[in-house]
């Protein structure tokens, strides 16, 4: 049966349980059309990336 070799200290235990280390929301940027999306990705609403229209979006 697996048994811990040493006692886990209160500091180590509390660090593991804290929410500080968890990831934040990824970087969201606003497109020229006003839609928020992930950085470095084509906008789903207007199909633009870096100020240029790359994809024709059917409306």
C-alpha distance matrix in Angstrom:
0.0 3.8 6.3 10.0 12.0 15.2 16.6 18.0 21.7 23.9 26.0 23.2 21.7 25.3 26.3 23.6 24.8 28.4 30.6 32.6 30.8 31.1 34.0 37.4 39.8 41.1 44.6 47.1 50.8 53.9 55.9 59.7 59.8 57.8 54.6 51.3 49.0 46.5 48.0 49.2 49.3 52.3 53.3 52.8 55.9 58.5 57.0 57.8 55.9 57.3 60.5 61.3 61.1 58.9 58.3 60.9 59.3 60.8 61.8
3.8 0.0 3.8 6.8 9.1 12.2 13.7 14.8 18.6 20.8 22.6 19.7 18.5 22.1 22.8 20.2 21.7 25.2 27.5 29.2 27.3 27.8 30.7 34.2 36.7 38.0 41.4 44.1 47.7 50.9 53.0 56.8 57.1 55.0 51.9 48.5 46.2 43.6 45.0 46.2 46.5 49.6 50.7 50.4 53.4 56.0 54.5 55.1 53.1 54.3 57.5 58.5 58.4 56.3 55.9 58.5 57.1 58.8 59.7
6.3 3.8 0.0 3.8 6.3 9.0 10.3 11.9 15.6 18.0 20.1 17.5 16.3 20.1 21.1 18.9 20.4 23.9 26.6 28.2 26.6 27.5 30.7 34.1 36.9 38.3 41.7 44.4 48.1 51.3 53.6 57.4 57.8 55.5 52.5 49.0 46.9 44.3 45.6 47.0 47.5 50.7 51.7 51.6 54.5 57.1 55.7 56.2 54.1 55.1 58.3 59.5 59.6 57.7 57.4 60.1 58.6 60.3 61.1
10.0 6.8 3.8 0.0 3.8 5.6 7.0 8.4 12.1 14.8 16.6 14.0 13.3 17.1 18.0 16.2 18.0 21.3 24.1 25.4 23.9 25.2 28.4 31.8 34.8 36.3 39.5 42.4 45.9 49.3 51.7 55.4 56.0 53.7 50.9 47.3 45.2 42.5 43.6 45.1 45.9 49.2 50.2 50.3 53.2 55.7 54.3 54.5 52.3 53.1 56.4 57.7 58.0 56.2 56.1 58.9 57.5 59.4 60.2
12.0 9.1 6.3 3.8 0.0 3.8 7.0 9.3 12.5 15.8 17.3 14.9 15.1 18.9 19.5 18.2 20.4 23.4 26.3 27.2 25.5 27.3 30.4 33.9 37.0 38.3 41.3 44.4 47.9 51.3 53.7 57.4 58.2 55.9 53.2 49.5 47.4 44.6 45.4 46.8 47.8 51.2 52.4 52.7 55.7 58.0 56.5 56.5 54.1 54.7 58.1 59.4 60.0 58.2 58.2 61.2 59.9 62.0 62.9
15.2 12.2 9.0 5.6 3.8 0.0 3.8 6.3 9.0 12.5 14.0 12.1 12.6 16.2 17.0 16.3 18.5 21.2 24.4 25.0 23.8 25.9 29.2 32.4 35.7 37.2 40.1 43.2 46.6 50.1 52.7 56.3 57.2 54.8 52.2 48.5 46.6 43.8 44.5 46.1 47.3 50.8 51.8 52.3 55.1 57.4 56.1 55.9 53.5 53.9 57.2 58.8 59.5 57.9 58.1 61.0 59.7 61.9 62.6
16.6 13.7 10.3 7.0 7.0 3.8 0.0 3.8 6.1 9.2 11.4 10.1 10.0 13.4 14.8 14.5 16.1 18.8 22.3 23.1 22.4 24.5 28.0 31.0 34.3 36.2 39.1 42.0 45.5 48.8 51.6 55.2 56.0 53.4 50.9 47.2 45.5 42.9 43.8 45.7 46.8 50.3 51.0 51.5 54.1 56.5 55.5 55.3 53.0 53.4 56.6 58.3 59.0 57.6 57.7 60.5 59.0 61.1 61.6
18.0 14.8 11.9 8.4 9.3 6.3 3.8 0.0 3.8 6.6 8.3 6.5 6.4 9.9 11.1 10.7 12.6 15.2 18.6 19.3 18.6 20.8 24.3 27.2 30.6 32.5 35.4 38.3 41.8 45.1 47.9 51.5 52.3 49.6 47.2 43.5 41.9 39.3 40.2 42.2 43.3 46.8 47.5 48.0 50.5 52.9 51.9 51.7 49.5 49.8 53.0 54.8 55.4 54.1 54.3 57.1 55.6 57.7 58.1
21.7 18.6 15.6 12.1 12.5 9.0 6.1 3.8 0.0 3.8 5.4 5.3 6.1 8.5 10.0 10.9 12.5 14.3 17.9 18.3 18.1 20.7 24.3 26.9 30.4 32.4 35.1 38.0 41.4 44.7 47.7 51.1 52.0 49.3 47.0 43.3 42.0 39.4 40.2 42.3 43.7 47.2 47.8 48.5 50.9 53.2 52.4 51.9 49.7 49.8 52.8 54.8 55.7 54.6 54.9 57.7 56.2 58.5 58.7
23.9 20.8 18.0 14.8 15.8 12.5 9.2 6.6 3.8 0.0 3.8 5.5 5.1 5.9 8.4 9.9 10.5 12.0 15.7 16.3 16.9 19.4 23.0 25.3 28.8 31.1 33.7 36.5 39.8 42.9 46.1 49.5 50.3 47.3 45.2 41.5 40.5 38.2 39.1 41.5 42.9 46.2 46.5 47.2 49.3 51.8 51.2 50.8 48.7 48.8 51.7 53.8 54.7 53.8 54.0 56.6 55.0 57.1 57.2
26.0 22.6 20.1 16.6 17.3 14.0 11.4 8.3 5.4 3.8 0.0 3.8 5.5 5.2 6.0 8.6 9.9 10.4 14.0 13.8 14.3 17.2 20.7 22.8 26.5 28.6 31.0 33.9 37.1 40.3 43.5 46.9 47.9 44.9 43.0 39.2 38.1 35.8 36.4 38.8 40.3 43.8 44.2 45.1 47.2 49.5 48.9 48.3 46.0 45.9 48.8 51.1 52.1 51.3 51.7 54.4 52.9 55.3 55.3
23.2 19.7 17.5 14.0 14.9 12.1 10.1 6.5 5.3 5.5 3.8 0.0 3.8 5.5 5.1 6.3 8.8 10.1 13.4 13.4 12.9 15.6 19.1 21.8 25.3 27.2 29.8 32.8 36.2 39.5 42.4 45.9 46.9 44.2 42.0 38.2 36.8 34.2 34.9 37.0 38.5 42.0 42.6 43.4 45.8 48.0 47.2 46.7 44.4 44.5 47.5 49.5 50.4 49.4 49.8 52.6 51.2 53.5 53.8
21.7 18.5 16.3 13.3 15.1 12.6 10.0 6.4 6.1 5.1 5.5 3.8 0.0 3.8 5.5 5.3 6.4 8.8 12.4 13.4 13.3 15.3 19.0 21.6 25.0 27.2 30.1 32.8 36.3 39.5 42.4 46.0 46.7 43.9 41.5 37.8 36.5 34.2 35.2 37.5 38.7 42.0 42.4 42.9 45.2 47.7 47.0 46.8 44.7 45.0 48.0 50.0 50.6 49.5 49.6 52.3 50.6 52.7 52.9
25.3 22.1 20.1 17.1 18.9 16.2 13.4 9.9 8.5 5.9 5.2 5.5 3.8 0.0 3.8 5.3 5.0 6.1 9.8 10.8 11.6 13.7 17.5 19.5 23.0 25.5 28.2 30.7 34.2 37.2 40.4 43.8 44.5 41.5 39.3 35.7 34.7 32.5 33.6 36.2 37.4 40.7 40.8 41.4 43.5 46.0 45.5 45.2 43.2 43.4 46.2 48.4 49.1 48.3 48.5 51.0 49.2 51.4 51.3
26.3 22.8 21.1 18.0 19.5 17.0 14.8 11.1 10.0 8.4 6.0 5.1 5.5 3.8 0.0 3.8 5.5 5.2 8.4 8.4 8.5 11.2 14.7 17.0 20.6 22.8 25.3 28.2 31.5 34.7 37.8 41.3 42.2 39.3 37.2 33.4 32.3 29.9 30.7 33.1 34.5 37.9 38.2 39.1 41.3 43.6 42.9 42.4 40.2 40.4 43.2 45.4 46.3 45.4 45.8 48.5 46.9 49.2 49.3
23.6 20.2 18.9 16.2 18.2 16.3 14.5 10.7 10.9 9.9 8.6 6.3 5.3 5.3 3.8 0.0 3.8 5.6 8.2 9.3 8.4 10.1 13.8 16.6 19.9 22.0 25.0 27.7 31.3 34.5 37.3 40.9 41.6 38.9 36.5 32.8 31.3 28.9 30.0 32.3 33.4 36.7 37.1 37.7 40.1 42.5 41.7 41.5 39.4 39.9 42.8 44.7 45.3 44.2 44.4 47.0 45.4 47.6 47.8
24.8 21.7 20.4 18.0 20.4 18.5 16.1 12.6 12.5 10.5 9.9 8.8 6.4 5.0 5.5 3.8 0.0 3.8 6.7 9.0 9.4 10.3 14.0 16.3 19.4 22.0 25.0 27.4 31.0 34.0 37.0 40.5 40.9 38.1 35.6 32.0 30.9 28.9 30.3 32.9 33.7 36.8 36.9 37.2 39.4 42.0 41.5 41.5 39.7 40.3 43.0 45.0 45.4 44.5 44.4 46.8 45.0 46.9 46.9
28.4 25.2 23.9 21.3 23.4 21.2 18.8 15.2 14.3 12.0 10.4 10.1 8.8 6.1 5.2 5.6 3.8 0.0 3.8 5.6 7.1 8.5 12.1 13.8 17.1 19.8 22.5 24.9 28.4 31.3 34.5 37.9 38.5 35.5 33.3 29.7 28.8 26.9 28.1 30.9 31.9 35.1 35.0 35.6 37.6 40.1 39.8 39.5 37.6 38.0 40.6 42.8 43.4 42.8 42.9 45.3 43.5 45.6 45.4
30.6 27.5 26.6 24.1 26.3 24.4 22.3 18.6 17.9 15.7 14.0 13.4 12.4 9.8 8.4 8.2 6.7 3.8 0.0 3.8 5.6 5.6 8.9 10.2 13.4 16.3 19.0 21.2 24.7 27.6 30.8 34.3 34.7 31.8 29.5 25.9 25.1 23.2 24.6 27.5 28.5 31.5 31.3 31.9 33.8 36.3 36.1 35.8 34.1 34.5 37.1 39.3 39.8 39.3 39.3 41.7 39.8 41.9 41.7
32.6 29.2 28.2 25.4 27.2 25.0 23.1 19.3 18.3 16.3 13.8 13.4 13.4 10.8 8.4 9.3 9.0 5.6 3.8 0.0 3.8 5.6 8.2 9.3 12.9 15.4 17.7 20.3 23.6 26.6 29.8 33.2 34.1 31.2 29.2 25.5 24.7 22.6 23.4 26.3 27.7 30.9 30.9 32.0 33.8 36.0 35.7 35.0 33.0 33.1 35.7 38.1 39.0 38.5 38.9 41.5 39.9 42.2 42.1
30.8 27.3 26.6 23.9 25.5 23.8 22.4 18.6 18.1 16.9 14.3 12.9 13.3 11.6 8.5 8.4 9.4 7.1 5.6 3.8 0.0 3.8 6.5 9.0 12.7 14.4 17.0 19.9 23.3 26.6 29.5 33.1 34.0 31.4 29.2 25.4 24.1 21.5 22.2 24.7 26.1 29.5 29.9 31.0 33.3 35.3 34.6 34.0 31.8 31.9 34.8 37.0 37.8 37.1 37.5 40.2 38.8 41.3 41.6
31.1 27.8 27.5 25.2 27.3 25.9 24.5 20.8 20.7 19.4 17.2 15.6 15.3 13.7 11.2 10.1 10.3 8.5 5.6 5.6 3.8 0.0 3.8 6.6 9.9 11.9 15.0 17.6 21.2 24.4 27.2 30.8 31.5 28.9 26.5 22.7 21.2 18.9 20.1 22.7 23.7 26.9 27.1 27.9 30.2 32.5 31.8 31.5 29.6 30.1 32.8 34.8 35.4 34.6 34.7 37.3 35.7 38.1 38.3
34.0 30.7 30.7 28.4 30.4 29.2 28.0 24.3 24.3 23.0 20.7 19.1 19.0 17.5 14.7 13.8 14.0 12.1 8.9 8.2 6.5 3.8 0.0 3.8 6.7 8.2 11.3 14.1 17.6 20.9 23.6 27.3 28.1 25.6 23.2 19.4 17.7 15.2 16.3 18.9 19.9 23.2 23.5 24.5 26.8 28.9 28.2 27.8 25.8 26.3 29.1 31.0 31.7 30.9 31.1 33.8 32.3 34.8 35.1
37.4 34.2 34.1 31.8 33.9 32.4 31.0 27.2 26.9 25.3 22.8 21.8 21.6 19.5 17.0 16.6 16.3 13.8 10.2 9.3 9.0 6.6 3.8 0.0 3.8 6.3 8.9 11.2 14.8 17.9 20.9 24.4 25.2 22.5 20.3 16.5 15.4 13.3 14.5 17.6 18.7 21.7 21.6 22.7 24.6 26.7 26.4 25.8 24.0 24.4 26.9 29.1 29.8 29.4 29.7 32.2 30.6 33.1 33.0
39.8 36.7 36.9 34.8 37.0 35.7 34.3 30.6 30.4 28.8 26.5 25.3 25.0 23.0 20.6 19.9 19.4 17.1 13.4 12.9 12.7 9.9 6.7 3.8 0.0 3.8 6.6 8.1 11.8 14.7 17.6 21.2 21.7 19.0 16.6 12.9 11.8 10.1 11.9 15.2 15.8 18.6 18.1 19.1 20.9 23.1 22.9 22.6 21.1 21.7 24.0 26.1 26.6 26.3 26.4 28.7 27.0 29.4 29.3
41.1 38.0 38.3 36.3 38.3 37.2 36.2 32.5 32.4 31.1 28.6 27.2 27.2 25.5 22.8 22.0 22.0 19.8 16.3 15.4 14.4 11.9 8.2 6.3 3.8 0.0 3.8 6.2 9.7 13.1 15.5 19.2 20.0 17.9 15.4 11.7 9.8 7.2 8.5 11.5 12.4 15.5 15.6 17.0 19.1 21.0 20.3 19.7 17.8 18.5 21.1 23.1 23.6 23.2 23.5 26.1 24.8 27.5 27.8
44.6 41.4 41.7 39.5 41.3 40.1 39.1 35.4 35.1 33.7 31.0 29.8 30.1 28.2 25.3 25.0 25.0 22.5 19.0 17.7 17.0 15.0 11.3 8.9 6.6 3.8 0.0 3.8 6.6 10.2 12.8 16.3 17.6 15.5 13.7 10.0 8.5 6.1 6.0 9.5 11.1 14.1 14.1 16.2 18.0 19.3 18.8 17.5 15.5 15.6 18.1 20.4 21.4 21.4 22.2 24.8 23.8 26.7 26.9
47.1 44.1 44.4 42.4 44.4 43.2 42.0 38.3 38.0 36.5 33.9 32.8 32.8 30.7 28.2 27.7 27.4 24.9 21.2 20.3 19.9 17.6 14.1 11.2 8.1 6.2 3.8 0.0 3.8 6.9 9.6 13.2 14.2 11.9 10.0 6.3 5.5 4.7 5.8 9.6 10.2 12.4 11.5 13.5 14.8 16.2 16.3 15.2 13.8 14.3 16.2 18.6 19.3 19.6 20.2 22.4 21.0 23.9 23.7
50.8 47.7 48.1 45.9 47.9 46.6 45.5 41.8 41.4 39.8 37.1 36.2 36.3 34.2 31.5 31.3 31.0 28.4 24.7 23.6 23.3 21.2 17.6 14.8 11.8 9.7 6.6 3.8 0.0 3.8 6.5 9.8 11.3 9.4 8.4 5.6 5.8 6.2 5.7 8.9 9.8 11.3 10.1 12.9 13.5 14.2 14.5 12.8 11.5 11.5 12.9 15.7 16.7 17.6 18.6 20.7 19.6 22.7 22.5
53.9 50.9 51.3 49.3 51.3 50.1 48.8 45.1 44.7 42.9 40.3 39.5 39.5 37.2 34.7 34.5 34.0 31.3 27.6 26.6 26.6 24.4 20.9 17.9 14.7 13.1 10.2 6.9 3.8 0.0 3.8 6.7 7.9 5.7 5.7 4.5 6.6 8.7 8.7 11.2 11.3 11.5 9.3 12.0 11.6 12.0 13.2 11.5 11.3 11.4 11.6 14.5 15.3 16.9 17.6 19.1 17.9 20.7 20.1
55.9 53.0 53.6 51.7 53.7 52.7 51.6 47.9 47.7 46.1 43.5 42.4 42.4 40.4 37.8 37.3 37.0 34.5 30.8 29.8 29.5 27.2 23.6 20.9 17.6 15.5 12.8 9.6 6.5 3.8 0.0 3.8 5.3 5.2 5.3 6.2 7.3 9.6 9.4 10.6 10.1 9.2 6.9 9.9 9.2 8.7 9.9 8.0 8.4 8.9 8.5 11.0 11.6 13.5 14.3 15.7 14.8 17.8 17.4
59.7 56.8 57.4 55.4 57.4 56.3 55.2 51.5 51.1 49.5 46.9 45.9 46.0 43.8 41.3 40.9 40.5 37.9 34.3 33.2 33.1 30.8 27.3 24.4 21.2 19.2 16.3 13.2 9.8 6.7 3.8 0.0 3.8 5.4 7.5 9.5 11.0 13.4 12.8 13.5 13.1 11.5 9.3 12.0 10.4 8.8 10.6 8.3 9.4 9.3 7.4 10.1 10.8 13.6 14.7 15.5 15.0 17.9 17.3
59.8 57.1 57.8 56.0 58.2 57.2 56.0 52.3 52.0 50.3 47.9 46.9 46.7 44.5 42.2 41.6 40.9 38.5 34.7 34.1 34.0 31.5 28.1 25.2 21.7 20.0 17.6 14.2 11.3 7.9 5.3 3.8 0.0 3.8 5.7 9.0 11.0 14.1 14.4 15.4 14.1 12.0 8.8 10.4 7.9 6.9 9.8 8.9 11.1 12.1 10.2 11.8 11.4 14.1 14.1 14.2 12.9 15.3 14.1
57.8 55.0 55.5 53.7 55.9 54.8 53.4 49.6 49.3 47.3 44.9 44.2 43.9 41.5 39.3 38.9 38.1 35.5 31.8 31.2 31.4 28.9 25.6 22.5 19.0 17.9 15.5 11.9 9.4 5.7 5.2 5.4 3.8 0.0 3.8 6.6 9.6 12.9 13.6 15.5 14.5 13.2 10.0 11.5 9.3 9.7 12.4 11.5 13.0 13.8 12.5 14.8 14.6 17.0 17.0 17.3 15.6 17.8 16.4
54.6 51.9 52.5 50.9 53.2 52.2 50.9 47.2 47.0 45.2 43.0 42.0 41.5 39.3 37.2 36.5 35.6 33.3 29.5 29.2 29.2 26.5 23.2 20.3 16.6 15.4 13.7 10.0 8.4 5.7 5.3 7.5 5.7 3.8 0.0 3.8 6.5 10.2 11.8 13.7 12.2 11.1 7.6 8.5 7.1 8.7 10.9 10.9 12.2 13.8 13.4 15.1 14.5 16.0 15.6 16.2 14.1 16.3 15.2
51.3 48.5 49.0 47.3 49.5 48.5 47.2 43.5 43.3 41.5 39.2 38.2 37.8 35.7 33.4 32.8 32.0 29.7 25.9 25.5 25.4 22.7 19.4 16.5 12.9 11.7 10.0 6.3 5.6 4.5 6.2 9.5 9.0 6.6 3.8 0.0 3.8 7.2 9.1 11.8 10.8 10.9 8.2 9.6 9.6 11.4 12.6 12.3 12.6 13.9 14.4 16.5 16.3 17.3 17.1 18.4 16.5 18.9 18.2
49.0 46.2 46.9 45.2 47.4 46.6 45.5 41.9 42.0 40.5 38.1 36.8 36.5 34.7 32.3 31.3 30.9 28.8 25.1 24.7 24.1 21.2 17.7 15.4 11.8 9.8 8.5 5.5 5.8 6.6 7.3 11.0 11.0 9.6 6.5 3.8 0.0 3.8 6.5 8.9 7.5 8.3 6.6 8.1 9.6 11.4 11.4 11.3 10.9 12.7 14.0 15.6 15.4 15.6 15.4 17.4 15.7 18.5 18.5
46.5 43.6 44.3 42.5 44.6 43.8 42.9 39.3 39.4 38.2 35.8 34.2 34.2 32.5 29.9 28.9 28.9 26.9 23.2 22.6 21.5 18.9 15.2 13.3 10.1 7.2 6.1 4.7 6.2 8.7 9.6 13.4 14.1 12.9 10.2 7.2 3.8 0.0 3.8 6.5 6.0 8.5 8.5 10.4 12.6 14.0 13.2 12.7 11.2 12.6 14.8 16.4 16.6 16.2 16.5 19.1 17.9 20.9 21.4
48.0 45.0 45.6 43.6 45.4 44.5 43.8 40.2 40.2 39.1 36.4 34.9 35.2 33.6 30.7 30.0 30.3 28.1 24.6 23.4 22.2 20.1 16.3 14.5 11.9 8.5 6.0 5.8 5.7 8.7 9.4 12.8 14.4 13.6 11.8 9.1 6.5 3.8 0.0 3.8 5.6 8.6 9.4 12.3 14.4 14.8 13.6 12.1 9.6 10.1 12.9 14.8 15.8 15.5 16.7 19.6 19.1 22.5 23.2
49.2 46.2 47.0 45.1 46.8 46.1 45.7 42.2 42.3 41.5 38.8 37.0 37.5 36.2 33.1 32.3 32.9 30.9 27.5 26.3 24.7 22.7 18.9 17.6 15.2 11.5 9.5 9.6 8.9 11.2 10.6 13.5 15.4 15.5 13.7 11.8 8.9 6.5 3.8 0.0 3.8 7.0 9.3 12.3 14.8 14.5 12.5 10.7 7.6 8.1 11.5 12.7 13.8 13.0 14.6 17.9 18.1 21.7 23.0
49.3 46.5 47.5 45.9 47.8 47.3 46.8 43.3 43.7 42.9 40.3 38.5 38.7 37.4 34.5 33.4 33.7 31.9 28.5 27.7 26.1 23.7 19.9 18.7 15.8 12.4 11.1 10.2 9.8 11.3 10.1 13.1 14.1 14.5 12.2 10.8 7.5 6.0 5.6 3.8 0.0 3.8 6.4 8.9 11.8 11.9 9.6 8.8 6.7 8.9 11.7 12.1 12.2 10.9 11.8 15.0 14.8 18.3 19.7
52.3 49.6 50.7 49.2 51.2 50.8 50.3 46.8 47.2 46.2 43.8 42.0 42.0 40.7 37.9 36.7 36.8 35.1 31.5 30.9 29.5 26.9 23.2 21.7 18.6 15.5 14.1 12.4 11.3 11.5 9.2 11.5 12.0 13.2 11.1 10.9 8.3 8.5 8.6 7.0 3.8 0.0 3.8 6.3 8.9 8.5 5.8 5.7 4.9 8.4 10.1 9.7 8.9 7.8 8.2 11.2 11.2 14.7 16.3
53.3 50.7 51.7 50.2 52.4 51.8 51.0 47.5 47.8 46.5 44.2 42.6 42.4 40.8 38.2 37.1 36.9 35.0 31.3 30.9 29.9 27.1 23.5 21.6 18.1 15.6 14.1 11.5 10.1 9.3 6.9 9.3 8.8 10.0 7.6 8.2 6.6 8.5 9.4 9.3 6.4 3.8 0.0 3.8 5.5 5.8 4.9 5.5 6.5 9.7 10.3 10.5 9.3 9.4 9.0 10.9 9.8 13.1 13.9
52.8 50.4 51.6 50.3 52.7 52.3 51.5 48.0 48.5 47.2 45.1 43.4 42.9 41.4 39.1 37.7 37.2 35.6 31.9 32.0 31.0 27.9 24.5 22.7 19.1 17.0 16.2 13.5 12.9 12.0 9.9 12.0 10.4 11.5 8.5 9.6 8.1 10.4 12.3 12.3 8.9 6.3 3.8 0.0 3.8 5.9 5.5 8.1 9.9 13.3 13.7 13.3 11.1 10.8 9.0 10.1 7.9 10.6 11.3
55.9 53.4 54.5 53.2 55.7 55.1 54.1 50.5 50.9 49.3 47.2 45.8 45.2 43.5 41.3 40.1 39.4 37.6 33.8 33.8 33.3 30.2 26.8 24.6 20.9 19.1 18.0 14.8 13.5 11.6 9.2 10.4 7.9 9.3 7.1 9.6 9.6 12.6 14.4 14.8 11.8 8.9 5.5 3.8 0.0 3.8 6.0 8.3 11.1 14.2 13.5 13.3 11.0 11.8 10.0 9.9 7.2 9.4 9.0
58.5 56.0 57.1 55.7 58.0 57.4 56.5 52.9 53.2 51.8 49.5 48.0 47.7 46.0 43.6 42.5 42.0 40.1 36.3 36.0 35.3 32.5 28.9 26.7 23.1 21.0 19.3 16.2 14.2 12.0 8.7 8.8 6.9 9.7 8.7 11.4 11.4 14.0 14.8 14.5 11.9 8.5 5.8 5.9 3.8 0.0 3.8 5.6 9.1 12.0 10.6 10.1 7.6 9.1 7.9 7.7 6.2 9.2 9.4
57.0 54.5 55.7 54.3 56.5 56.1 55.5 51.9 52.4 51.2 48.9 47.2 47.0 45.5 42.9 41.7 41.5 39.8 36.1 35.7 34.6 31.8 28.2 26.4 22.9 20.3 18.8 16.3 14.5 13.2 9.9 10.6 9.8 12.4 10.9 12.6 11.4 13.2 13.6 12.5 9.6 5.8 4.9 5.5 6.0 3.8 0.0 3.8 6.9 10.3 9.9 8.5 5.7 5.8 4.7 6.2 6.0 9.8 11.3
57.8 55.1 56.2 54.5 56.5 55.9 55.3 51.7 51.9 50.8 48.3 46.7 46.8 45.2 42.4 41.5 41.5 39.5 35.8 35.0 34.0 31.5 27.8 25.8 22.6 19.7 17.5 15.2 12.8 11.5 8.0 8.3 8.9 11.5 10.9 12.3 11.3 12.7 12.1 10.7 8.8 5.7 5.5 8.1 8.3 5.6 3.8 0.0 3.8 6.7 6.1 5.3 4.1 5.5 6.8 8.8 9.5 13.2 14.4
55.9 53.1 54.1 52.3 54.1 53.5 53.0 49.5 49.7 48.7 46.0 44.4 44.7 43.2 40.2 39.4 39.7 37.6 34.1 33.0 31.8 29.6 25.8 24.0 21.1 17.8 15.5 13.8 11.5 11.3 8.4 9.4 11.1 13.0 12.2 12.6 10.9 11.2 9.6 7.6 6.7 4.9 6.5 9.9 11.1 9.1 6.9 3.8 0.0 3.8 5.4 5.4 6.4 6.6 8.9 11.8 12.8 16.6 18.0
57.3 54.3 55.1 53.1 54.7 53.9 53.4 49.8 49.8 48.8 45.9 44.5 45.0 43.4 40.4 39.9 40.3 38.0 34.5 33.1 31.9 30.1 26.3 24.4 21.7 18.5 15.6 14.3 11.5 11.4 8.9 9.3 12.1 13.8 13.8 13.9 12.7 12.6 10.1 8.1 8.9 8.4 9.7 13.3 14.2 12.0 10.3 6.7 3.8 0.0 3.8 5.6 8.4 9.4 12.3 15.0 16.2 20.0 21.1
60.5 57.5 58.3 56.4 58.1 57.2 56.6 53.0 52.8 51.7 48.8 47.5 48.0 46.2 43.2 42.8 43.0 40.6 37.1 35.7 34.8 32.8 29.1 26.9 24.0 21.1 18.1 16.2 12.9 11.6 8.5 7.4 10.2 12.5 13.4 14.4 14.0 14.8 12.9 11.5 11.7 10.1 10.3 13.7 13.5 10.6 9.9 6.1 5.4 3.8 0.0 3.8 6.8 9.3 12.0 13.9 15.2 18.7 19.5
61.3 58.5 59.5 57.7 59.4 58.8 58.3 54.8 54.8 53.8 51.1 49.5 50.0 48.4 45.4 44.7 45.0 42.8 39.3 38.1 37.0 34.8 31.0 29.1 26.1 23.1 20.4 18.6 15.7 14.5 11.0 10.1 11.8 14.8 15.1 16.5 15.6 16.4 14.8 12.7 12.1 9.7 10.5 13.3 13.3 10.1 8.5 5.3 5.4 5.6 3.8 0.0 3.8 6.1 9.3 11.2 13.2 16.7 18.1
61.1 58.4 59.6 58.0 60.0 59.5 59.0 55.4 55.7 54.7 52.1 50.4 50.6 49.1 46.3 45.3 45.4 43.4 39.8 39.0 37.8 35.4 31.7 29.8 26.6 23.6 21.4 19.3 16.7 15.3 11.6 10.8 11.4 14.6 14.5 16.3 15.4 16.6 15.8 13.8 12.2 8.9 9.3 11.1 11.0 7.6 5.7 4.1 6.4 8.4 6.8 3.8 0.0 3.8 5.9 7.4 9.6 13.0 14.7
58.9 56.3 57.7 56.2 58.2 57.9 57.6 54.1 54.6 53.8 51.3 49.4 49.5 48.3 45.4 44.2 44.5 42.8 39.3 38.5 37.1 34.6 30.9 29.4 26.3 23.2 21.4 19.6 17.6 16.9 13.5 13.6 14.1 17.0 16.0 17.3 15.6 16.2 15.5 13.0 10.9 7.8 9.4 10.8 11.8 9.1 5.8 5.5 6.6 9.4 9.3 6.1 3.8 0.0 3.8 6.8 9.4 13.0 15.4
58.3 55.9 57.4 56.1 58.2 58.1 57.7 54.3 54.9 54.0 51.7 49.8 49.6 48.5 45.8 44.4 44.4 42.9 39.3 38.9 37.5 34.7 31.1 29.7 26.4 23.5 22.2 20.2 18.6 17.6 14.3 14.7 14.1 17.0 15.6 17.1 15.4 16.5 16.7 14.6 11.8 8.2 9.0 9.0 10.0 7.9 4.7 6.8 8.9 12.3 12.0 9.3 5.9 3.8 0.0 3.8 6.1 9.5 12.3
60.9 58.5 60.1 58.9 61.2 61.0 60.5 57.1 57.7 56.6 54.4 52.6 52.3 51.0 48.5 47.0 46.8 45.3 41.7 41.5 40.2 37.3 33.8 32.2 28.7 26.1 24.8 22.4 20.7 19.1 15.7 15.5 14.2 17.3 16.2 18.4 17.4 19.1 19.6 17.9 15.0 11.2 10.9 10.1 9.9 7.7 6.2 8.8 11.8 15.0 13.9 11.2 7.4 6.8 3.8 0.0 3.8 6.5 9.4
59.3 57.1 58.6 57.5 59.9 59.7 59.0 55.6 56.2 55.0 52.9 51.2 50.6 49.2 46.9 45.4 45.0 43.5 39.8 39.9 38.8 35.7 32.3 30.6 27.0 24.8 23.8 21.0 19.6 17.9 14.8 15.0 12.9 15.6 14.1 16.5 15.7 17.9 19.1 18.1 14.8 11.2 9.8 7.9 7.2 6.2 6.0 9.5 12.8 16.2 15.2 13.2 9.6 9.4 6.1 3.8 0.0 3.8 6.2
60.8 58.8 60.3 59.4 62.0 61.9 61.1 57.7 58.5 57.1 55.3 53.5 52.7 51.4 49.2 47.6 46.9 45.6 41.9 42.2 41.3 38.1 34.8 33.1 29.4 27.5 26.7 23.9 22.7 20.7 17.8 17.9 15.3 17.8 16.3 18.9 18.5 20.9 22.5 21.7 18.3 14.7 13.1 10.6 9.4 9.2 9.8 13.2 16.6 20.0 18.7 16.7 13.0 13.0 9.5 6.5 3.8 0.0 3.8
61.8 59.7 61.1 60.2 62.9 62.6 61.6 58.1 58.7 57.2 55.3 53.8 52.9 51.3 49.3 47.8 46.9 45.4 41.7 42.1 41.6 38.3 35.1 33.0 29.3 27.8 26.9 23.7 22.5 20.1 17.4 17.3 14.1 16.4 15.2 18.2 18.5 21.4 23.2 23.0 19.7 16.3 13.9 11.3 9.0 9.4 11.3 14.4 18.0 21.1 19.5 18.1 14.7 15.4 12.3 9.4 6.2 3.8 0.0
